[in-house]
Amino acid sequence: MAIQQQQTIKVEQRFLQASSVARNLQMAIRRGSFNDRQFENALVTLETLPLATDEFDLAQSRVRNAADFSAKHEYGAASYELTLLANWLKTRA
């Protein structure tokens, strides 16, 4: 039972970490100090999570949408996508 609890905590921590990555990227976009590597880092972080295929696709889509919006200087829309992602990931923790 103790091992299962430790594994559960680790999974919860991974979701919280992923939420923080999304939130930090959102804040970087608001400051105007972001780069492509941060979007790639967010995508790699999502790959470490135990998500169903449809959940992973949605999460990945949020990051890609944010990158596309940022490239078009639509920072509010990019920030919104990342807010949705960060909040969803936090609820999974």
Protein Blocks (a to p, Z undefined) as FASTA:
>chain_A
ZZmmmmmmmmmmmmmmmmmmmmmmmmmmmnopacfklmmmmmmmmmmpccdfklmmmmmm
mmmmmmmmmmnopaklmmmmmmmmmmmmmmmZZ
